[in-house]
């Protein structure tokens, strides 16, 4: 059935993005070091933001490396959530609730990013970038959900 193939492709993309997003949480200091050494690739606004964050993470990692354990668990959570989507990949109709859960989570990213971003004094433009993850994640999941409804109605 071609709808099942489309659902699986959308889920594969979504799961891959979740895993990659999670893995990028592990080497934050190294990633930011590279970015700050290639700052010509970014606008002055982003350059300044990356420099600030790099120095904060570098200093924190020197004095309190245990705090990075929190982002290690963030990476783990992304991977575990990706694993949850194996169920819908195998049987989309039976496990459509996982797709609904994913859509709800994607939409929850937006208010969470704005609330936490405000509390943590994250620049507004970065909050928009974080919010975009929820929107981008919702696209393949909405495609899956629509295709599941189409299969159910036939």
Secondary structure as UniProt FT lines:
FT   HELIX           2..23
FT   TURN            24..27
FT   HELIX           28..36
FT   TURN            37..38
FT   HELIX           39..41
FT   HELIX           44..63
FT   HELIX           65..68
FT   HELIX           69..84
FT   HELIX           86..90
FT   TURN            92..95
FT   HELIX           96..119
FT   TURN            120..121
FT   HELIX           124..153
//
